[in-house]
Amino acid sequence: MRKQDMNRDWIATARTLSQALPYMQRYSGARVVIKLGGHAMGSDEAMATFAADVVLMRQVGVNPVIVHGGGPMINAMLEKLDIKSEFVNGKRVTDKATMDVVEMVLSGLVNKRIVQAINAQGGRAVGLSGKDANLIECIPTDPALGLVGTPSKMDPRILETLFAQEIIPVIAPLGSGANGETFNINGDTAAGAIAGALKADRLLLLTDVSGVKNAEGEVVTEMTAAQIREMTADGTIAGGMIPKTETALDAIASGVRAVVILDGRAPNACLLELFTDHGAGSIIRR
């Protein structure tokens, strides 16, 4: 019998798995909502890596829920169909024609691509939108913006049913109105509302930046709600980071244990956050 040399990389891999054990035990049975967008959706390779991470999470007992965006795909389809959009204060007005395209792209093209990627890695994923089983009911965010909605009532029982069957829900950010309308919901907002309804252990907001940065441009790894409000007031948190931190604060107020804003461009970002000492990005706790 030939003796096999012990490769240093193999030893490092075994050590990493051993060190991850306490975290796997800690998150067994936990609900983790992941907002997927940006770079992680930009290529087949990145999507496959993300899908494998999600399947691994489910394999060790985590209950992941994926909520996705799809703005660039919507814009491309609107342009292809020559549907012109109006804007109010820099925000797109979602009329009926635009809403039809939004639903087609989010619930169809984008949602099923993610479902297929997870299933290809050996997982069992099912695609939904917030309209299914009355998961998300909405009110208009601003009548001037048309069919853009804000979650007003949540019913997560369909997600509980899927958890019991070890199925991974993949959710398009759409909701129903009181009069049968379909509303488009900001992806971060939808993810926060779902995490709050589930009283999730973690809400992971994948972005194209490394986290929340201070005035010196350094990532702040741990934050409180008070720090976020202070940094927003003095302009340190600005631009696109404002709605993400607002989503984090709303989710925590709804019962989510912690929210992490992390870089979706980093390989295995979700695994780094959940199963290692150092984590990834900025964590905001209650």
Backbone as JSON, one array per atom type, in Angstrom:
{
  "sequence": "MRKQDMNRDWIATARTLSQALPYMQRYSGARVVIKLGGHAMGSDEAMATFAADVVLMRQVGVNPVIVHGGGPMINAMLEKLDIKSEFVNGKRVTDKATMDVVEMVLSGLVNKRIVQAINAQGGRAVGLSGKDANLIECIPTDPALGLVGTPSKMDPRILETLFAQEIIPVIAPLGSGANGETFNINGDTAAGAIAGALKADRLLLLTDVSGVKNAEGEVVTEMTAAQIREMTADGTIAGGMIPKTETALDAIASGVRAVVILDGRAPNACLLELFTDHGAGSIIRR",
  "N": [[0.84, -1.19, 0.0], [0.61, 2.15, -0.96], [2.08, 4.91, 0.6], [0.55, 7.95, 1.39], [1.45, 11.29, 0.89], [1.1, 13.97, 3.18], [-0.48, 16.79, 2.31], [-0.03, 20.28, 2.71], [-2.15, 22.01, 2.13], [-4.35, 20.3, 2.34], [-4.31, 19.76, 5.05], [-4.77, 22.31, 6.08], [-7.36, 22.7, 5.11], [-8.78, 20.73, 6.52], [-8.39, 21.71, 9.11], [-9.78, 24.13, 8.94], [-12.42, 23.22, 8.57], [-12.78, 21.95, 11.02], [-12.59, 24.13, 12.78], [-14.86, 25.46, 12.02], [-16.93, 24.06, 13.11], [-18.18, 24.82, 15.71], [-19.65, 27.07, 14.86], [-21.33, 26.02, 12.93], [-22.88, 24.41, 14.57], [-23.99, 26.42, 16.12], [-25.63, 27.78, 14.28], [-27.41, 25.89, 13.41], [-30.63, 25.14, 12.44], [-31.28, 27.83, 12.37], [-32.83, 30.77, 10.93], [-31.89, 32.37, 8.05], [-31.89, 35.14, 6.12], [-31.11, 36.15, 2.89], [-30.25, 38.79, 0.9], [-29.86, 38.92, -2.43], [-27.93, 40.36, -4.93], [-26.39, 42.61, -7.31], [-22.94, 42.0, -7.92], [-22.88, 39.24, -7.42], [-24.9, 38.23, -8.97], [-24.02, 38.62, -11.46], [-22.52, 36.96, -13.14], [-22.2, 33.62, -14.49], [-20.38, 32.05, -13.13], [-20.05, 33.37, -10.63], [-22.67, 33.1, -9.72], [-22.89, 30.32, -9.51], [-21.03, 29.8, -7.47], [-22.2, 31.18, -5.32], [-24.61, 29.72, -5.16], [-23.67, 27.18, -4.41], [-22.68, 27.76, -1.87], [-25.08, 28.35, -0.54], [-26.38, 25.88, -0.66], [-24.64, 24.37, 0.91], [-25.05, 25.65, 3.37], [-27.73, 24.89, 3.87], [-27.31, 22.17, 4.07], [-25.98, 21.86, 6.5], [-27.92, 22.45, 8.29], [-28.94, 25.07, 8.41], [-31.6, 27.35, 7.68], [-31.92, 28.81, 4.86], [-33.15, 31.74, 3.17], [-33.66, 33.18, 0.09], [-33.76, 36.37, -1.27], [-34.15, 38.3, -4.09], [-32.92, 40.86, -6.37], [-33.0, 42.64, -9.48], [-32.7, 44.79, -11.17], [-30.95, 45.7, -13.4], [-31.56, 43.76, -15.38], [-34.27, 44.22, -15.73], [-34.21, 46.82, -16.77], [-32.88, 46.31, -19.19], [-34.74, 44.7, -20.53], [-36.95, 46.44, -20.73], [-35.86, 48.33, -22.43], [-35.42, 46.73, -24.68], [-38.03, 46.11, -25.4], [-38.87, 48.57, -26.05], [-40.17, 50.26, -24.21], [-40.91, 53.18, -22.71], [-39.86, 54.96, -19.84], [-41.08, 57.05, -17.21], [-39.81, 59.47, -14.89], [-39.79, 60.5, -11.49], [-38.42, 62.77, -9.38], [-35.98, 61.46, -9.79], [-36.68, 58.8, -9.55], [-38.03, 55.82, -10.94], [-41.22, 55.74, -12.45], [-43.6, 53.32, -12.02], [-45.71, 52.13, -14.15], [-48.61, 50.34, -15.49], [-47.78, 48.95, -17.83], [-45.0, 48.87, -17.46], [-44.94, 47.44, -15.07], [-45.83, 44.93, -15.86], [-43.61, 44.02, -17.3], [-41.66, 44.08, -15.27], [-42.65, 42.09, -13.52], [-42.53, 39.86, -15.21], [-39.77, 39.62, -15.68], [-38.61, 39.49, -13.06], [-40.07, 37.42, -11.62], [-39.89, 35.45, -13.49], [-37.46, 35.17, -15.49], [-35.16, 35.97, -13.82], [-35.67, 34.85, -11.25], [-35.97, 32.08, -11.78], [-33.5, 31.46, -12.8], [-31.84, 31.61, -10.55], [-33.01, 29.63, -8.93], [-32.51, 27.39, -10.54], [-29.71, 27.36, -10.48], [-29.17, 26.76, -7.78], [-30.39, 24.25, -7.54], [-28.81, 22.85, -9.33], [-26.51, 22.54, -7.86], [-27.11, 20.57, -6.14], [-29.04, 21.22, -4.3], [-32.44, 21.86, -3.12], [-34.56, 23.96, -4.39], [-37.22, 26.36, -4.53], [-39.06, 28.61, -6.48], [-40.64, 31.69, -5.71], [-42.89, 34.52, -5.47], [-43.61, 37.54, -3.64], [-46.32, 37.61, -3.88], [-47.32, 35.05, -3.73], [-49.28, 32.86, -1.8], [-50.1, 34.99, -0.22], [-47.84, 36.16, 0.89], [-46.58, 38.73, 0.99], [-48.27, 41.66, 1.51], [-49.05, 44.87, 0.21], [-48.91, 48.48, 0.42], [-49.24, 51.5, -1.51], [-46.11, 53.06, -2.05], [-45.62, 55.7, -2.81], [-47.98, 57.56, -4.37], [-47.31, 58.99, -6.67], [-45.36, 57.48, -7.85], [-46.56, 55.31, -8.92], [-46.99, 51.84, -9.29], [-45.29, 51.05, -7.12], [-44.45, 49.5, -4.17], [-44.82, 49.32, -0.55], [-44.22, 47.0, 1.99], [-46.95, 46.0, 4.01], [-48.32, 44.06, 5.36], [-47.55, 40.83, 6.47], [-47.33, 37.33, 5.78], [-45.83, 34.63, 6.66], [-46.28, 31.87, 6.49], [-46.09, 30.07, 4.34], [-43.36, 29.91, 3.98], [-42.55, 28.66, 6.32], [-43.65, 26.15, 5.87], [-42.08, 25.28, 3.72], [-39.55, 25.23, 4.94], [-39.91, 23.06, 6.66], [-39.8, 20.98, 4.89], [-37.24, 21.05, 4.08], [-36.63, 22.73, 1.95], [-35.38, 25.32, -0.13], [-36.41, 28.59, -0.21], [-36.77, 30.91, -2.88], [-37.19, 34.18, -3.54], [-38.97, 36.56, -5.38], [-39.12, 40.12, -5.37], [-42.01, 41.11, -5.17], [-45.37, 42.19, -4.51], [-48.8, 41.97, -3.33], [-51.66, 44.12, -3.71], [-54.41, 45.71, -1.93], [-56.52, 45.84, -3.67], [-56.07, 43.96, -5.57], [-53.86, 44.64, -7.09], [-50.54, 44.4, -8.48], [-47.48, 44.97, -6.93], [-44.27, 46.43, -7.22], [-41.42, 45.94, -5.26], [-38.74, 47.4, -3.5], [-35.75, 45.53, -3.41], [-34.07, 45.23, -1.1], [-35.79, 46.22, 0.86], [-37.89, 44.36, 0.73], [-36.52, 42.04, 1.52], [-35.82, 42.75, 4.15], [-38.36, 42.98, 5.31], [-39.31, 40.34, 5.11], [-37.38, 39.0, 6.65], [-37.93, 40.18, 9.12], [-40.55, 39.26, 9.57], [-40.07, 36.57, 9.9], [-38.59, 36.62, 12.17], [-35.79, 36.42, 11.92], [-32.51, 35.0, 12.41], [-30.31, 36.1, 11.14], [-29.95, 38.7, 8.75], [-28.59, 39.02, 5.69], [-27.22, 41.37, 3.66], [-26.17, 41.49, 0.56], [-23.84, 43.36, -1.21], [-22.14, 45.63, -3.49], [-20.01, 46.74, -2.24], [-17.56, 46.85, 0.41], [-18.65, 47.07, 2.92], [-20.05, 49.1, 5.61], [-18.56, 52.22, 5.81], [-16.32, 54.31, 7.74], [-15.52, 57.81, 8.43], [-12.89, 57.88, 7.65], [-12.75, 56.12, 5.63], [-12.55, 53.47, 6.29], [-13.74, 50.14, 6.82], [-16.33, 49.58, 9.09], [-16.62, 47.14, 11.37], [-18.38, 46.29, 13.4], [-21.46, 47.56, 14.52], [-23.84, 49.77, 16.11], [-27.33, 50.7, 16.35], [-27.49, 53.35, 17.18], [-24.98, 54.37, 16.4], [-25.22, 54.21, 13.63], [-27.28, 56.05, 13.12], [-26.01, 58.39, 13.96], [-23.82, 58.53, 12.15], [-25.2, 58.78, 9.79], [-26.47, 61.23, 10.15], [-24.28, 62.98, 10.19], [-23.36, 62.76, 7.65], [-21.54, 60.8, 6.96], [-22.47, 58.23, 6.36], [-23.96, 57.86, 3.34], [-25.71, 58.41, 0.2], [-26.31, 55.43, -1.69], [-25.95, 53.78, 0.48], [-27.56, 54.62, 2.53], [-30.37, 53.72, 2.27], [-29.87, 50.98, 2.69], [-28.85, 50.8, 5.31], [-31.04, 51.83, 6.63], [-32.91, 49.84, 6.09], [-31.69, 47.83, 7.58], [-31.97, 48.83, 10.22], [-34.78, 48.88, 10.45], [-35.33, 46.16, 10.2], [-34.08, 45.07, 12.45], [-35.57, 46.33, 14.43], [-37.9, 44.96, 14.01], [-37.41, 42.5, 15.03], [-35.3, 40.95, 14.06], [-32.24, 39.34, 14.71], [-29.61, 40.19, 14.03], [-28.09, 42.21, 11.47], [-26.18, 42.06, 8.52], [-24.16, 43.9, 6.42], [-22.53, 43.2, 3.59], [-19.84, 42.34, 1.32], [-20.73, 41.2, -1.69], [-19.08, 40.54, -3.77], [-16.93, 39.17, -2.84], [-15.56, 35.94, -2.78], [-17.43, 33.24, -1.45], [-18.68, 34.76, 0.55], [-20.93, 34.64, 2.28], [-20.46, 32.29, 3.73], [-18.07, 32.95, 5.01], [-19.03, 34.93, 6.72], [-20.86, 33.58, 8.39], [-19.57, 31.26, 9.38], [-16.95, 31.65, 10.3], [-14.39, 33.14, 12.42], [-13.81, 35.86, 11.92], [-15.75, 36.91, 10.22], [-17.54, 38.89, 7.7], [-17.74, 42.07, 6.28], [-20.02, 44.58, 7.64], [-21.57, 44.34, 10.74], [-24.69, 44.85, 12.23], [-26.2, 45.11, 15.25], [-28.91, 44.37, 17.56]],
  "CA": [[0.0, 0.0, 0.0], [1.44, 3.34, -1.1], [1.86, 5.95, 1.62], [0.18, 9.22, 0.78], [2.02, 12.45, 1.56], [0.12, 14.93, 3.71], [-0.33, 18.1, 1.69], [-0.36, 21.37, 3.66], [-3.48, 22.53, 1.82], [-5.33, 19.38, 2.91], [-4.31, 19.96, 6.51], [-5.44, 23.6, 6.32], [-8.78, 22.51, 4.87], [-9.32, 19.98, 7.66], [-8.4, 22.62, 10.26], [-10.87, 25.08, 8.71], [-13.67, 22.53, 8.85], [-12.85, 21.74, 12.47], [-12.85, 25.41, 13.42], [-16.21, 25.9, 11.67], [-17.92, 23.24, 13.8], [-19.02, 25.54, 16.67], [-20.55, 27.97, 14.16], [-22.36, 25.18, 12.33], [-23.79, 24.05, 15.66], [-24.68, 27.64, 16.53], [-26.64, 28.2, 13.3], [-28.31, 24.8, 13.05], [-32.03, 25.52, 12.66], [-31.46, 29.28, 12.28], [-33.33, 31.34, 9.68], [-30.98, 33.37, 7.51], [-32.41, 35.74, 4.89], [-30.02, 36.7, 2.09], [-30.62, 39.63, -0.25], [-28.91, 38.68, -3.51], [-27.95, 41.37, -5.99], [-25.07, 43.1, -7.68], [-21.93, 41.16, -8.58], [-23.18, 37.81, -7.27], [-25.82, 37.85, -10.02], [-23.49, 39.15, -12.71], [-21.88, 35.96, -14.0], [-22.57, 32.25, -14.16], [-19.42, 31.56, -12.14], [-20.41, 33.92, -9.32], [-23.95, 32.51, -9.32], [-22.64, 28.93, -9.1], [-20.36, 29.85, -6.17], [-23.23, 31.55, -4.34], [-25.55, 28.61, -5.01], [-23.0, 26.12, -3.64], [-22.66, 28.21, -0.47], [-26.44, 28.22, 0.01], [-26.64, 24.45, -0.48], [-23.86, 23.95, 2.08], [-25.76, 26.15, 4.54], [-28.89, 24.03, 4.09], [-26.79, 20.85, 4.42], [-25.58, 21.84, 7.91], [-29.07, 22.74, 9.15], [-29.43, 26.44, 8.32], [-32.76, 27.56, 6.81], [-31.71, 30.05, 4.09], [-34.18, 32.31, 2.3], [-33.03, 34.09, -0.86], [-34.58, 37.43, -1.87], [-33.27, 38.84, -5.14], [-33.3, 42.01, -7.18], [-32.96, 42.38, -10.92], [-32.84, 46.07, -11.86], [-30.33, 45.77, -14.73], [-32.3, 42.91, -16.31], [-35.52, 44.92, -16.04], [-33.88, 47.93, -17.68], [-32.55, 45.76, -20.5], [-35.96, 44.23, -21.18], [-37.74, 47.61, -21.09], [-35.24, 48.91, -23.62], [-35.65, 45.81, -25.79], [-39.44, 46.22, -25.8], [-39.1, 49.99, -26.37], [-41.11, 50.84, -23.26], [-40.29, 54.36, -22.14], [-40.19, 55.18, -18.43], [-41.06, 58.4, -16.66], [-39.11, 59.53, -13.61], [-40.17, 61.56, -10.56], [-37.32, 62.94, -8.42], [-34.96, 60.47, -10.04], [-37.18, 57.43, -9.34], [-38.86, 55.36, -12.04], [-42.65, 55.54, -12.26], [-43.97, 51.98, -12.46], [-47.08, 52.05, -14.64], [-49.05, 48.96, -15.73], [-46.93, 48.32, -18.85], [-43.7, 48.61, -16.83], [-45.14, 46.41, -14.06], [-45.89, 43.64, -16.55], [-42.23, 43.63, -17.6], [-41.0, 43.81, -13.99], [-43.07, 40.78, -13.02], [-42.02, 38.84, -16.12], [-38.32, 39.46, -15.5], [-38.27, 39.07, -11.7], [-40.64, 36.12, -11.28], [-39.53, 34.48, -14.52], [-36.06, 35.04, -15.89], [-34.19, 36.06, -12.74], [-36.0, 33.9, -10.19], [-35.71, 30.69, -12.18], [-32.05, 31.28, -12.95], [-31.29, 31.34, -9.21], [-33.52, 28.31, -8.55], [-31.79, 26.37, -11.3], [-28.32, 27.32, -10.0], [-29.16, 26.05, -6.49], [-30.71, 22.84, -7.8], [-27.65, 22.25, -10.01], [-25.5, 22.24, -6.84], [-27.61, 19.51, -5.28], [-30.05, 21.7, -3.38], [-33.85, 21.81, -3.53], [-35.05, 25.33, -4.3], [-38.51, 26.66, -5.14], [-39.21, 30.04, -6.73], [-41.89, 32.34, -5.32], [-42.86, 35.97, -5.31], [-44.37, 37.94, -2.46], [-47.75, 37.42, -4.14], [-47.72, 33.67, -3.45], [-49.8, 32.57, -0.45], [-50.22, 36.27, 0.5], [-46.62, 36.38, 1.67], [-46.39, 40.17, 1.21], [-49.29, 42.62, 1.06], [-48.41, 46.18, 0.09], [-49.58, 49.75, 0.17], [-48.38, 52.31, -2.4], [-45.05, 53.84, -1.4], [-45.87, 57.09, -3.2], [-48.86, 57.49, -5.53], [-46.66, 59.55, -7.86], [-44.47, 56.47, -8.42], [-47.34, 54.23, -9.49], [-47.09, 50.53, -8.64], [-44.16, 50.78, -6.23], [-45.12, 49.21, -2.92], [-44.17, 49.13, 0.75], [-44.9, 45.92, 2.71], [-47.8, 46.43, 5.11], [-48.79, 42.87, 6.08], [-46.75, 39.66, 6.09], [-47.82, 36.01, 6.17], [-44.71, 33.75, 6.29], [-46.57, 30.45, 6.71], [-45.59, 29.28, 3.22], [-41.93, 29.68, 4.22], [-42.46, 27.64, 7.37], [-43.94, 24.87, 5.22], [-40.91, 24.9, 2.93], [-38.49, 24.86, 5.89], [-40.18, 21.72, 7.18], [-39.43, 20.04, 3.84], [-35.83, 21.33, 3.75], [-36.62, 23.38, 0.63], [-34.85, 26.68, -0.07], [-37.26, 29.54, -0.94], [-36.15, 31.98, -3.65], [-38.35, 35.07, -3.57], [-38.94, 37.8, -6.16], [-39.69, 41.19, -4.53], [-43.3, 41.61, -5.64], [-46.41, 42.01, -3.51], [-50.18, 42.21, -3.74], [-52.36, 45.24, -3.1], [-55.74, 45.42, -1.41], [-57.46, 45.77, -4.78], [-55.6, 43.0, -6.56], [-52.74, 45.15, -7.86], [-49.2, 43.87, -8.24], [-46.55, 46.04, -6.6], [-42.83, 46.22, -7.24], [-40.86, 46.33, -3.96], [-37.29, 47.43, -3.42], [-35.28, 44.22, -2.96], [-33.61, 45.3, 0.29], [-36.98, 46.4, 1.69], [-38.59, 43.08, 0.79], [-35.71, 41.12, 2.34], [-35.96, 43.17, 5.54], [-39.72, 42.65, 5.78], [-39.38, 38.88, 5.27], [-36.56, 38.67, 7.82], [-38.67, 40.59, 10.31], [-41.7, 38.36, 9.76], [-39.54, 35.28, 10.35], [-37.71, 36.83, 13.34], [-34.59, 35.72, 11.46], [-31.29, 35.16, 13.17], [-29.45, 36.99, 10.37], [-30.27, 39.23, 7.43], [-27.35, 39.33, 4.98], [-27.43, 42.23, 2.5], [-25.0, 41.43, -0.31], [-23.71, 44.59, -1.97], [-20.9, 45.73, -4.27], [-19.01, 47.45, -1.43], [-17.05, 45.96, 1.45], [-19.37, 47.27, 4.17], [-20.25, 50.5, 6.0], [-17.24, 52.81, 6.06], [-16.29, 55.51, 8.56], [-15.04, 59.01, 7.74], [-11.55, 57.62, 7.12], [-12.85, 55.15, 4.56], [-12.32, 52.11, 6.79], [-14.96, 49.39, 7.1], [-16.68, 49.42, 10.51], [-17.05, 45.75, 11.39], [-19.52, 46.14, 14.3], [-22.14, 48.84, 14.68], [-25.13, 49.82, 16.78], [-28.29, 51.59, 15.71], [-27.13, 54.73, 17.51], [-23.86, 54.76, 15.55], [-25.72, 54.4, 12.26], [-28.0, 57.33, 13.07], [-25.03, 59.46, 14.07], [-23.05, 58.6, 10.91], [-26.09, 59.29, 8.74], [-26.69, 62.64, 10.41], [-23.11, 63.81, 9.86], [-23.04, 62.59, 6.23], [-20.58, 59.71, 6.71], [-23.29, 57.28, 5.6], [-24.63, 58.67, 2.33], [-26.0, 57.76, -1.08], [-26.99, 54.15, -1.69], [-25.82, 53.07, 1.76], [-28.62, 55.05, 3.44], [-31.5, 52.77, 2.33], [-29.45, 49.68, 3.24], [-28.78, 50.9, 6.77], [-32.42, 52.0, 7.1], [-33.47, 48.5, 6.07], [-31.11, 47.12, 8.72], [-32.59, 49.31, 11.46], [-36.18, 48.42, 10.46], [-35.34, 44.71, 10.43], [-33.74, 44.84, 13.86], [-36.74, 46.75, 15.21], [-38.95, 43.95, 13.81], [-37.07, 41.27, 15.73], [-34.14, 40.26, 13.51], [-31.18, 39.38, 15.72], [-28.52, 41.02, 13.53], [-28.05, 42.43, 10.03], [-24.82, 42.24, 8.04], [-23.97, 44.47, 5.08], [-21.26, 42.59, 3.21], [-19.42, 42.44, -0.08], [-21.09, 40.03, -2.47], [-18.03, 40.23, -4.74], [-15.95, 38.29, -2.2], [-15.95, 34.54, -2.86], [-17.89, 32.59, -0.21], [-18.91, 35.82, 1.54], [-21.9, 34.21, 3.29], [-19.81, 31.31, 4.6], [-17.13, 33.69, 5.85], [-19.78, 35.64, 7.75], [-21.55, 32.7, 9.34], [-18.83, 30.11, 9.89], [-15.58, 31.96, 10.68], [-14.22, 34.1, 13.52], [-13.71, 37.27, 11.55], [-16.92, 37.37, 9.49], [-17.31, 39.68, 6.49], [-18.6, 43.24, 6.22], [-20.42, 45.33, 8.84], [-22.71, 43.74, 11.43], [-25.48, 45.77, 13.05], [-26.94, 44.28, 16.23], [-29.89, 45.02, 18.41]],
  "C": [[0.88, 1.24, 0.0], [1.07, 4.37, -0.03], [1.58, 7.28, 0.93], [0.78, 10.38, 1.58], [0.9, 13.38, 2.02], [0.41, 16.31, 3.14], [-0.77, 19.19, 2.68], [-1.75, 21.94, 3.41], [-4.57, 21.63, 2.39], [-5.45, 19.58, 4.41], [-5.04, 21.27, 6.86], [-6.94, 23.47, 6.12], [-9.43, 21.78, 6.04], [-9.41, 20.87, 8.89], [-9.56, 23.62, 10.15], [-12.21, 24.45, 9.02], [-13.85, 22.31, 10.35], [-13.2, 23.03, 13.2], [-14.27, 25.91, 13.15], [-17.29, 25.17, 12.47], [-18.77, 24.01, 14.81], [-20.03, 26.48, 16.0], [-21.67, 27.19, 13.48], [-23.38, 24.75, 13.38], [-24.62, 25.25, 16.09], [-25.83, 27.98, 15.59], [-27.56, 27.07, 12.86], [-29.75, 25.16, 13.42], [-32.31, 27.0, 12.53], [-32.06, 29.67, 10.94], [-32.39, 32.46, 9.26], [-31.54, 33.87, 6.18], [-31.26, 36.44, 4.18], [-30.59, 37.51, 0.95], [-29.51, 39.5, -1.29], [-29.06, 39.76, -4.57], [-26.53, 41.7, -6.39], [-24.21, 42.03, -8.32], [-22.28, 39.68, -8.53], [-24.15, 37.31, -8.33], [-25.24, 38.11, -11.41], [-22.87, 38.14, -13.64], [-22.31, 34.58, -13.57], [-21.65, 31.68, -13.09], [-19.76, 32.05, -10.74], [-21.71, 33.31, -8.81], [-23.75, 31.08, -8.82], [-21.97, 28.88, -7.73], [-21.36, 30.18, -5.07], [-24.17, 30.38, -4.09], [-24.94, 27.48, -4.18], [-22.94, 26.49, -2.17], [-24.02, 28.01, 0.19], [-26.77, 26.75, 0.26], [-25.87, 23.91, 0.73], [-24.55, 24.41, 3.37], [-26.95, 25.26, 4.88], [-28.44, 22.65, 4.59], [-26.43, 20.75, 5.9], [-26.69, 22.36, 8.83], [-29.57, 24.16, 9.15], [-30.65, 26.47, 7.4], [-32.56, 28.87, 6.03], [-32.94, 30.44, 3.29], [-33.49, 33.32, 1.39], [-34.06, 35.08, -1.38], [-33.69, 38.14, -2.87], [-33.83, 40.11, -5.76], [-33.29, 41.63, -8.64], [-33.09, 43.64, -11.74], [-32.21, 46.12, -13.23], [-31.06, 44.93, -15.77], [-33.63, 43.54, -16.7], [-35.25, 46.05, -17.03], [-33.6, 47.43, -19.09], [-33.8, 45.31, -21.24], [-36.86, 45.4, -21.58], [-37.19, 48.27, -22.36], [-35.51, 48.04, -24.85], [-37.07, 45.93, -26.32], [-39.85, 47.65, -26.13], [-40.21, 50.59, -25.5], [-40.41, 51.99, -22.54], [-40.77, 54.56, -20.7], [-40.17, 56.67, -18.11], [-40.39, 58.34, -15.29], [-39.63, 60.71, -12.8], [-39.09, 61.63, -9.48], [-36.28, 61.83, -8.54], [-35.4, 59.03, -9.87], [-38.15, 57.07, -10.45], [-40.33, 55.27, -11.62], [-43.01, 54.17, -12.84], [-45.44, 51.97, -12.85], [-47.41, 50.59, -14.96], [-48.15, 48.26, -16.75], [-45.55, 47.96, -18.27], [-43.82, 47.47, -15.83], [-45.2, 45.03, -14.69], [-44.49, 43.12, -16.87], [-41.48, 43.28, -16.32], [-41.35, 42.42, -13.48], [-42.52, 39.65, -13.9], [-40.54, 38.57, -15.87], [-38.0, 38.91, -14.11], [-38.78, 37.67, -11.38], [-40.25, 35.04, -12.27], [-38.04, 34.32, -14.68], [-35.1, 34.98, -14.7], [-34.42, 34.98, -11.68], [-35.61, 32.48, -10.58], [-34.24, 30.43, -12.44], [-31.41, 30.93, -11.61], [-31.73, 29.96, -8.73], [-32.73, 27.22, -9.25], [-30.35, 26.24, -10.82], [-28.22, 26.55, -8.69], [-29.42, 24.56, -6.71], [-29.54, 22.13, -8.48], [-26.54, 21.89, -9.04], [-25.97, 21.18, -5.86], [-28.63, 19.94, -4.25], [-31.45, 21.47, -3.91], [-34.43, 23.19, -3.3], [-36.39, 25.46, -5.02], [-38.62, 28.17, -5.29], [-40.6, 30.55, -6.39], [-41.78, 33.83, -5.6], [-43.65, 36.29, -4.05], [-45.87, 37.82, -2.64], [-48.23, 36.03, -3.75], [-48.12, 33.5, -1.99], [-49.9, 33.82, 0.41], [-49.01, 36.55, 1.37], [-46.42, 37.86, 1.99], [-47.59, 40.94, 0.65], [-48.71, 44.02, 1.16], [-49.41, 47.32, 0.09], [-48.67, 50.56, -0.75], [-47.35, 53.1, -1.59], [-45.28, 55.32, -1.6], [-46.75, 57.04, -4.44], [-48.23, 58.03, -6.81], [-45.77, 58.53, -8.57], [-45.23, 55.28, -9.0], [-47.3, 52.98, -8.65], [-45.8, 50.14, -7.93], [-44.74, 50.63, -4.82], [-44.22, 49.13, -1.71], [-44.91, 48.03, 1.49], [-45.7, 46.45, 3.89], [-48.31, 45.26, 5.95], [-48.04, 41.66, 5.55], [-47.42, 38.38, 6.59], [-46.77, 34.98, 5.75], [-45.0, 32.27, 6.4], [-46.08, 29.57, 5.57], [-44.11, 28.97, 3.4], [-41.72, 28.63, 5.3], [-42.71, 26.25, 6.78], [-42.74, 24.38, 4.43], [-39.74, 24.51, 3.83], [-38.67, 23.42, 6.37], [-39.8, 20.64, 6.18], [-37.99, 20.22, 3.37], [-35.68, 21.89, 2.33], [-36.19, 24.83, 0.81], [-35.76, 27.62, -0.87], [-36.41, 30.61, -1.64], [-37.26, 32.95, -4.03], [-38.08, 36.31, -4.42], [-39.67, 38.89, -5.39], [-40.91, 41.85, -5.16], [-44.32, 41.37, -4.54], [-47.77, 42.33, -4.08], [-50.75, 43.41, -3.02], [-53.76, 44.84, -2.68], [-56.76, 45.25, -2.52], [-56.97, 44.87, -5.9], [-54.45, 43.49, -7.42], [-51.48, 44.32, -7.56], [-48.26, 45.04, -8.0], [-45.11, 45.56, -6.71], [-42.25, 46.75, -5.93], [-39.35, 46.4, -4.09], [-36.78, 46.13, -2.81], [-34.81, 44.2, -1.53], [-34.8, 45.4, 1.24], [-37.74, 45.09, 1.84], [-37.84, 42.09, 1.67], [-35.84, 41.46, 3.82], [-37.31, 42.8, 6.12], [-39.87, 41.15, 6.02], [-38.57, 38.44, 6.49], [-37.28, 39.03, 9.11], [-39.83, 39.67, 10.62], [-41.26, 37.01, 10.29], [-38.79, 35.37, 11.67], [-36.37, 36.14, 13.08], [-33.4, 35.97, 12.38], [-30.36, 36.15, 12.47], [-30.16, 37.43, 9.11], [-28.95, 39.64, 6.8], [-27.69, 40.12, 3.73], [-26.16, 42.24, 1.66], [-24.97, 42.67, -1.2], [-22.44, 44.52, -2.83], [-19.87, 46.61, -3.56], [-18.65, 46.55, -0.26], [-17.74, 46.12, 2.8], [-19.61, 48.75, 4.42], [-18.9, 51.08, 6.4], [-17.37, 54.07, 6.91], [-15.73, 56.69, 7.77], [-13.66, 58.83, 7.13], [-11.56, 56.6, 5.99], [-12.59, 53.72, 4.98], [-13.66, 51.44, 7.1], [-15.14, 49.26, 8.61], [-17.29, 48.03, 10.65], [-18.24, 45.5, 12.32], [-20.12, 47.49, 14.6], [-23.41, 48.66, 15.51], [-26.05, 50.75, 16.02], [-27.94, 53.06, 15.96], [-25.98, 55.23, 16.64], [-24.32, 55.03, 14.12], [-26.44, 55.74, 12.15], [-27.04, 58.51, 13.13], [-24.25, 59.64, 12.76], [-23.9, 59.07, 9.74], [-26.3, 60.79, 8.91], [-25.51, 63.51, 10.01], [-22.63, 63.58, 8.42], [-22.03, 61.51, 5.93], [-21.25, 58.58, 5.94], [-24.12, 58.1, 4.63], [-24.96, 57.82, 1.12], [-26.74, 56.45, -0.92], [-26.87, 53.37, -0.4], [-26.94, 53.46, 2.73], [-29.8, 54.07, 3.44], [-31.12, 51.4, 2.88], [-29.4, 49.73, 4.76], [-30.18, 51.13, 7.36], [-33.14, 50.66, 7.13], [-32.98, 47.71, 7.27], [-31.78, 47.54, 10.03], [-34.04, 48.84, 11.57], [-36.25, 46.93, 10.78], [-35.05, 44.39, 11.89], [-34.9, 45.23, 14.77], [-37.87, 45.73, 15.12], [-38.61, 42.61, 14.45], [-35.94, 40.46, 15.14], [-32.97, 40.43, 14.47], [-30.01, 40.27, 15.3], [-28.59, 41.1, 12.01], [-26.59, 42.66, 9.64], [-24.87, 42.8, 6.62], [-22.59, 44.03, 4.63], [-21.07, 42.58, 1.7], [-19.73, 41.14, -0.82], [-20.07, 39.66, -3.52], [-17.01, 39.26, -4.17], [-16.41, 36.84, -2.31], [-16.34, 33.99, -1.48], [-18.18, 33.58, 0.91], [-19.87, 35.36, 2.65], [-21.29, 33.2, 4.25], [-18.81, 31.98, 5.53], [-17.87, 34.36, 7.01], [-20.33, 34.69, 8.81], [-20.61, 31.73, 10.06], [-17.36, 30.37, 10.21], [-15.56, 33.0, 11.79], [-14.4, 35.54, 13.07], [-14.93, 37.79, 10.8], [-16.54, 38.16, 8.24], [-18.27, 40.87, 6.52], [-18.9, 43.86, 7.57], [-21.66, 44.69, 9.45], [-23.36, 44.78, 12.31], [-26.36, 44.92, 13.96], [-27.98, 45.11, 16.94], [-29.21, 45.69, 19.58]]
}
